[in-house]
């Protein structure tokens, strides 16, 4: 259990939380009133270091959050592949534990990442999301520390959380260990692992819009000694939506086996499967303004998607991992992963700008779409120790190689048909004859190889330095809808991190990361944009309790980035982008953990000083300049078994420049500042049965999910759900 986890970093004395917790919580509370500003939404369309005392080998399961009841973990390896406490990592890191997921029913990546301070989910369509950290898009996820890149720069489909113990979100460029450095951050999904003792859990829930869900999770030793262990995870969800005609059905199944090949070697084999069937999904969304520049007022439930539209996705991953402890502080971890993602869809886009008086101006763009992506990923790394100058230091090195093959075919039919007036249109359109439509295709392969190495220097008991290099080579061959998708990119990127311990509980840190990120977006002329290059800086203060149950941070950050892909227009069935040189700067405050007995908290405030281009003009204004996130739960001592909690997400105004009216006036779509509140309560009837209730969007706030594209749609209205957890 995490509560009893020990690791041989320097012993810390009792945490004196007054300085950090008061300053962090006070600073977060003050701006909320002072910065009550606005927010914004669109249709087109990706370490570290430490207190370097000896670190004993810690297995992948030692940082498990499951069953701890906590909103924090004492160690994480997402920054360096070494088990470090959050305060020993010279970058901001947030963790969403299994307890927080269960408390607030964070069952997919969208709801989970919305709960992370400083992460902005841009849900541009019902089944397509962008995730933004520190002003820039997250272009790859990691699973157990191994990169799973987005080939199209966004997440397609509803990614479920059934398979995961926790999610680590590392803020700022992880140029040392990710396939390529990105100034936004790294989202690392940590899988659940088999347990040495038998356990079985069943979860049942029913919520608004007739959404029902069942989870089954069984873990057991597979032989008498427990040297071979297995875990079976399954989930099923089906329900309607606040949107007209939209519904989603998901099936998940996962199996994972750990086998101890000896006292020092563990082999892991696993497979996960997720199938999504989306009915009447949005492709694009709702046109947000009239030709005179005034905003269109829709019902929260409005959707342009007809009855016949669908978007199905299947995501399968097969993986093998081998961990070996060589002794003397040296360990090697290797993994092989094969992932196949398939999609088939019939989609409908209504584009254009309606006239305010007549409602006319929308035209059709239906398409039938088939796609598969196959990813092969190999990763191996070694950590160890060496002595120099009378002190012991750490070293880490490794290599990651991946290949992604993508094939897409689309059939367009019924394009450019004028729709009836927006005021009388019933949101239906006959299914076109796709079989005789215009066919286009895409077929390309992307290869990336990354070699990395770093050393952590224990220069003094209170001063540690980590220095490293990342060399990445990326190539792409093939074509994308009739246009070449070929490039060769390579670059050597440095990393430097410093930590100075002020005392046993507080430390100051600084880090620098080079940025290099080949991208695949094309411009209006069909040319692939140049690779993103730049620099990432961070300076901060961290604090941590002696038992690791509370941690907090204050961070200043700055990212400079060349060739950021900014959405430009939709042309010939493709989203077109332009390269923008930009920089973002701001600060973040965060606190996480058990701030008093029974009270678990995850809170953070983010402020951007600016996100500007090379001319000093504001860019990416769909990202709020200020945001505050708080999630808390409390085990009521007067009523054993009762837990109550709440979560609040607030963000300032956002906007998007849509163009100009015929009179030459700028047209802006604006989303004013808003706050969304969720509530939860659960009661443990006995050790085997827990019942709960969740209310989301308690005050039924109406707001756009994003203004990143020219179109947008509204977030879910208030919903109520009940759940039962059966445990053995």
N, C-alpha and C positions, 0 to 999 in steps of 0.2 A: 504494500500500500504506500501511496505517496507520503502519507502522514509519518511513516516510519523510515522513509528513505534516507540514507546517509550517503554523502559523497565528500571526498577529502579535500574540499577547498577550505580556506582558512576559517576557523571557528569564529562566529559572529556573536557579539554580546547582545543583550536585550535591545530590541528595536525601540528607539525613541521617536515615535512617529510625529511629534509636534511639528518639527521643521518642515518635513516633506509633505505629510498629509494635509496639514493646515494650509501650507502655501499652495499646494495643488488644488485642493477642494475650494479654497477661498478664491483663487484666481479663476477657477472654472465657474464659480457661482456669480462673481461680479460681472463678467462679460455678458452673461445670458440676458440681463436686462439691458445693458448698455448697447448691445449689438443686435437688438431685435430688428433685423433688416430683412431683405427679401430673398427669393430663390428662383430657378428657371428650367424648361423642357424642349421634339422634332421628327423626318422619314428618309433616309438614305443609308448608307452604310457602306487593335491589340496589344570570424569575423572578429572581427571579433576579438574577443579577448579576455582578459580576465585576470582574476586574482589567481596568479599562477602558482598555487600550491599544487602538490601532486593530485592528479585526478584519477581515481580508480575507474576501470571500465564499467560503463553503465549500459545495460541492455536497452533495446528499443522500448521495452515495456516498463522500465523503471519510472518514466515520466508520465505514466498513464493517469488520466484524470478520472476515469470511470470508477464509481463507487466511493470517491473521496468526499463528495458533497461540497467541493470547493470550486471557486471561480478562478483559481490560479494554480500553477504548477511550480514546483521548486526548481526544476531544471528544464531546459529546452536545448535541442541541438540544431535548430533550424538555421542559425547564423553560421556555425562553424563545424557542424557534424561532431562536436564535442559537447558533453553534458555540462552546460553552464547555467548558472542562475540568470534571471533577467538583468540583474544589476551588473553582471560580468560581461554583458554583451554591449558593445559600443554603438548600438543603434536602438531605436524604439521598437519594442515588440509587444504585441497584444495576443492574448490567448483566449479562445472560446472553448471552455471545457464541456465535457459530456453533461455535467450537472446543469450548466446554463442552457445548453441545448434542450434538455428535457424540461426544465422549468418553464421556458417560454415557447416550447414547441417549434424550435428552429430546425425544421425538417429539410430545408433545402439551402443551397448556397446563397440564394438571393436574400432570404430572411436572416440567415446567419451573418453574412457580411454587412448587412444593414445595421446589425447590432454592434459592429466593431467601430470604436471611435476613429474618425478620420478616414473611413472607407465610404465612398459614395457609389452606390449601385445605380447605374443608368439602365433602366429597363426600357429599352427603346421599342421593343415589341413584346408580345406575350411570351415568346419562346426564344428571345435573343437578349443577352445582357452584356454590358460593359462594366468593368469594375475599375474605379479610379482611386488612386492613393497619391497624395501630395501633388495633385494636379495632372497626373498622367495615367494612361491606361495600364492595367496589369495584363501582360501579354502571355503569361504562362502560369499555370498552377504547378505545384509539386505534390507528390504523394509519397510519404515517407522519405522526403528529402530529395526525391528524384523528379526532374522537370518533366511536365506533360504540356508541351507548348500548344498554343492555339494556332492552327494554321491560318485561320481567317481573322485572328485578332480579337475574337469575342467568344463567349460561352453560348453554344446552341443547346437548347433544351434545359429542362429543370433538373439540375444536379442534386441528387438526394444525399442526405447525411447519414443514412442508416449504417454505412460501413465504417464510420469514423469515430475515434475516441475523442479527438479534439482537433482544433484548427489553430495553427500559429500564423500570425500575420506580422511579418518583419517589414518595418517601414524604411523607405529609402532603398537605394540600389544595393542589390546583393550581387555585385559584380564578381565576387570571389568564387561563389559556389553555384550560382545559377548558370544555365546554359549561355546566357548573355546577360550583361548587366542592364538593368532598367531602373530609371529614377523613381519609379512608383513604389514598388515593394514586391515581396514574395509571399504568396499564400500557400502554406504547407499543410496538407490534409494528412493527419496521422491515423493510420488504420487501427481498428481494434485488433487485438491479438488473442490467441487461445489462452485460457487460464489452466492452471494446474489442478484446480478443483472443479467439480461439476457445478454448472449453474444454468438456469433456464429462465427466460423472461419473455412475456407476451404483453404487448401493448395494444389497446383498442381505443379508438377515438371516433367521435362524430361531431361535426361542426357545421356552421352555417354554409349555405349553398349545397347542402346534402353531401358534404365531403366526408367520406369514411376512410379509415386507415387501420391497418393491422401490421404490427411488427412482431417478428419471432427471432429470438437470439439464444442459441444454445451453444455452450462451451463445455468440453469434457476431455479428460485424459483418454487416450486411445489404447493405452496399455497399462499394466499394473503399476509400473514405476512412475508413470507420468512423463516419461522421456519423449513420448509422442503425444501431441495434443491437437485437438481440432476445434474449429468454431464454424457454426452454420448460422448465417444471417439472412433473413428474408423479410420483405415488406411488400405490401400492396396498398395502393391508394387510388381512389376514384372519386370524382366530384365535379360539380358545376362551378360556376364562378360568378362574381359580381358583374361580369361582362355578358352581354346578350349572346347567347348561343355557344359561348366558349366553355369547354370542359376538358379535363385532363385525367388520363389514367396512367398509372406508373406501376411497373413490376420490378422488383429488385431481388436478386439472389446472390449470395457470396459464400464462398467456402475458403478457409485458410487452415493450413496444417503446419505446426512447428515440430521439428524432430531434432532432438539433441544427438548429434553424431558422436559426441564425446563430451568430456567436461568443458571443453573450450570451443566447441563448434556447434552451431545451430543452423539447420537448413529450414527455410520457409518456402512453401508452395501455396499458391492461391489463385483464385479466379473470381471475378465479380462481373455481374450482368445487370444492366438497367435498360428497360424498354419503356419509352414514353409514347403515348398515343394522344395527340392533341387535336381536338375537334374545333373547327371554326377559329383557328388562331389568327392573329393579326400579322400581316406582312406589310411593313410600314405601320401606320396607325391612323390617327384622325388629323385632317387638315385643321390647323389651329387659328387661322385668321382669314378674314375676307380681303378682297382686292383693295378695299379702302384702308386696310391696315388695322381695323378693329378686330378684337378677339371674338371667336365663335364660342358660344356657351352650349356645352353638351351636358347631357345627363351622365352621371358617373358610369352607368352601365353601357353607354353607346359604343358600338363597334361597327366597322365597315365590313367585317368578315362574313361571307355568305355561308349557308348551311353546308355546302359541299366541300368547303375548304378543310384541309387537315395538314398536320406536320408531325410525322413519326420519326423518332430517333432511337437507335439502339447503340449502347456503349458497352463493349466487353473488354476486359483486361485480364490477361494471364501473366503471372509474375513468379519469379524464383529469386530468393535472397539467400546468401550464405555469409554468415558472420563467424569470424575466427579470432580468438584471443591468443596471441603468440606468447604472452607473458612479458613481464618487465615493462608493462605499460603500452605495448604495441598491439594494435588490433587492425584487422582488415575487414571491410564490408563490400560485398559485390552483389549486383542485381542484374537480372535480365527481365525485360518487360515487353510484352506484345499487346498492343491495344488496337481495336478496330471499332470505328465509329461509322454507322450507316444512317442515312437519312432518306426518306421519301416523302414528298409533299405535293399538294396541289394548293396553290396560294393565290390570293387576290389582293392587289394593291389599287386603291383609288387615289389618284394623284391630281394635283392642280389646286387652284385657289378659287373658291366660290365667290360669286358676286353677292353683295349684301342684300340687294333688292330682290333678285330673281332666284338666288341659290344655285344658279348654273355655273359650270366651270370645272367640274370634276370629270376625269376620264379614267378608263380601266387599264390595268396591266396584270392580267392573269398569267400564271406560269405553272408548269408541272416540273418538278425538280427531283433529281435522284443524285445521291452522292455517297461515296465511301472514302474513308481515310484510314490508312494503315500506318501505325507507328511502331518502330523497333527501337528500343532504348537499352543501351548497356552502360553500366556505371560501376566503377570500382574506386575505392579510396582507402588509404591507410593513415592511421594516426600513431604517433609514437613520442618518445622522450629522448633527450640527449643532454649531456652535461657540457657546459662551457663557462669558463670564468668562475668556477666554483659554485655555479647554480644550475638547477635543472630547468630545461626549457621544453616546449612542445613543438612538434612539427606535424603537418598534415599535407598530403598530396594525393592527387587522383586524376581520373580522366572520365569524361562522359561523352558518349557518341550516340547520336540518334538519327533516324531516317524517317521521314514522313512522306508517304505516297498518297496523293489526292486525285480523285477522279469525280467530276461533276458533269451532269447532263441536264439541260433544261429545254422544255418545249413551250414556246410562247404562242398563245392564240387569243383572239378576241381583244387585241391590244388597241388602245386609242378610241374606244367607243365612248361617246358622250353619255354621261349618266343623267338621270332626272334631277330636278331641283333638290338640293340638300334638304329642303323643308318638307318635301313629299316623298322622297326616295325611301323605300322600305328596307334598304340595306341588303337587298338580294340582287343577284345577277346570274343568269343561266350559266351552267358549267359549259365552258367552251369545248370544242373538238380538239383536244390537245394532241391526239394521235396524228392529226394532219397539220400540226402547228410548225412553227419555225424552230429548228433545232440548233442549239449552240452547246459547246462543251468546254470543259477545262480538264487538263491532265498535266500535273506537274509533281516533281519530287524535290523535297528540301532535305539537305543533309547538314548536320552541325556536329562539330567535334570541339570539345572544350577540355583543356588541360589546366589544372590549377594546383597551386602549392602555396603554403603559408607557414610561417613560424611565429610562435608566441614567445616573446623574450621576457624573462623574469628579471628585469634590470634591478629592481629593488623589491622589498616586501610590499611596498605600497604603490609601485609603479610598473605597469605592464604595457608591452607594445606588441601589436601584431602587424606583420608586414607580409603581403602576398601579391601574387600575380595570377592573372587569368588570361589564357590565350584561346581565342575562339576563331574557328574557321567555319564559314557557312556558305553553302552553294545551293542554287536552285536551278532546275532545268525543266523545260516543258513550256506549256502555254496556258493562258487563262482567258477563256472566252474569246479566242481568236487573236490574242495579243501575247507576245513573248513574256514569259515569266522566268527570266534567266538572270542570275547575278552570281558574283563571287565576292565574298567579303571576308576579311580577316583583320584581327587587331589584338594587340597586347594591352591589357588594362591593369593598372595597379590598384592596390588596396592598402590602406594604412589606418590602424585603429589604436588609440591610446586610452588608458584608464588610470586615473590617479585616485587612490583611496583617501578620502578626507578623514575617515575614522572607520570603525568596524561596520557601520551601517550605511554610510553615504560615500558616493564616489562621483567624480566628474569625468567626462569622457569626450573624445573628439574622434571623428572618423572621416575618411576621404575615400571615394570610390570612383574609378573611371567608368564611363558608360559606353557601351557598344551594343547595338541591337539592330540587326538586319530586319527590314520590314518588307511586307508584300503588297501594300496598297499601291494603286496606280493613279496617275494624275489624269487630267482632262485629255491629254494626248496619248494615253495608254502606256506611259512609261512608269516603271517601278520607281518609287521614291528612294533616294539614297538612304543608307543606313543611319540610324540615330546614333549620334556621338555626343559626349558631354562629360560633365563632372557632377558629383554629388557630395555635399558637405553636411556634417551634422555636429552639433555641440550641445552637451546637456549635463544634467544632474540626475542621479538615480539614488534611490534608497530601497532598502529591503529589510524585512524583519529577520530575526535570527532563525526562525523555522521556515522561512520562505513563503509564509501564508499571506503576506502583504508585500506588494512592491509598487513603486510609483516612479514617475519620471517627468522631467521638464526638458524639452528639446527645442533647439533652434535648428532649422534646416534650410538649405538652399540647393536647388538643382538647376544646372544650365544644360540646355539640350538643343542640339541642332537637328533640323529635319523632322520635327514632330509632325505626324500626319493629322491634318485638320480636314474634316469633311467639307467638300466643296460643292458638288452637285450630283444629281442622278442622271446618267447619260447612257443610252444604249443598253439598258438593263443592268448597269453596274454603278455602284457608288464610286465617285471620283474624289480624290483627295489632293491637297496641296501641302507642300513642305513648309513648315513654319519654324523659325528659330525662336526659342522662348526660354524663359527662366521663371522659376517659381521660388518663393521664399515665404517662410512663416514660422509658427511655433506650435507645439503640441504639449498638452498637459494630460497626464493619465495616472490613474490609481486603480489597483485591482487586487482583490483578495478579501480575506475575512477581517474587516476593520474593527469588529468587536464580536464577542462570542455569538454565533448564530446569524450574524449579518454579513452576507456575501455581497460584494459590490464590484462592478466593472464600470468605470466612468472615464470620460475624456472630453477635452475641448480642443478644437483645432481652429487656428486662424491663419489665413493667408495674407501676408503683406501685399502680395501681388502675384499675378500670373501674366506676364507681358511678353510681347515679341521684341525683336531687336530694335524696333523703332520706339519702344516704350508704350505701345498701345496695348490695351487689355485684350487677351485672348482666352479661349475656353471659359467663357462667362457662364456656361451651364454648370460650372462647379461652384458651390457656395463658398463665400469667403470666410464664413463663420459657421461652426456646427458644434453641437453639444450632444453627447450620448451618455445615458445612465441606465444601468440595469441593476436591480438589487432584489434580494430575497432575504426573508427573515424567518428563522425557525422560532416560533412563539413559545417561550419557555413555560408559560402558564397553561398551554394546551399541547402536551406532548404529541408529536406527529403532525402538527399543523405548521404549514409553511405558507407565507403570503409574500407577494412581490409585485414589482412594477417596473416598467421600462419607459423611458422617454427619449425620443429622437427629435432634435430641433435643428433647423438649418436656416440660414439667412437667404435673402432673395437671389434668384438666378434668372438669367435671361438669354435670349438668342436673337441675333440680328438676322431677320428673315429676308431682307431686301428693301426695296423702296416702292412707294406708291407712284402712280402716274404723275403726281405732283412733285415727286422728288423727295418725299419725306421718308425717313427711316422707319421701317416696320420692326418692332420688337415683340417677341413673345416673352411674357414675364410670368414667373411663378413666385408669388409673394412668400415671405418667410412663413414657416409653419412648424407645428410640433405635433407629433403623433405619440399617443400614450397607450400602452398595453398593460393589462393586469393579469395576475395569476394567483391561484391558491391551490394547495394540494393537502391531502390528509392521509396519513399512513394508518389505515384501519388496523393492520397488524403487520408483522414482518413479511407477509406474502402479498398483501393487497394495498395499493395506494390509488386513491381517486383524486382527480383534479379538474379544474376548470380554467380556461383561458379566454380573455376578452381582448381582442385586437382592435386597434383604432377606436378606443372607447368613446371618444367625442365625435366620431364619424366625420373626420376632417376630409375635405375634398381637395386633392392636390394632384398635379401631374407627376408621373413616375420619372420623367426626364424631359429636358429640353435640348438634349444633345443633337437630335435630328430636327428637320423642319416640321415633322409631325409628332404627335404624342398621344397619350391616353391617360386615364385616371387610375389611381391606386385603389385597392379594395376598400369598400366601405366597411362599417363595423361588422365584426363577426364574433360569434361565441362558439366555443368548443368544449366538449367534455371528454375526459379520458380516464381509462382504468389501466393500471400497471399490475401485472401478476408476476410474482417473482418466486423462484425456488432456489 
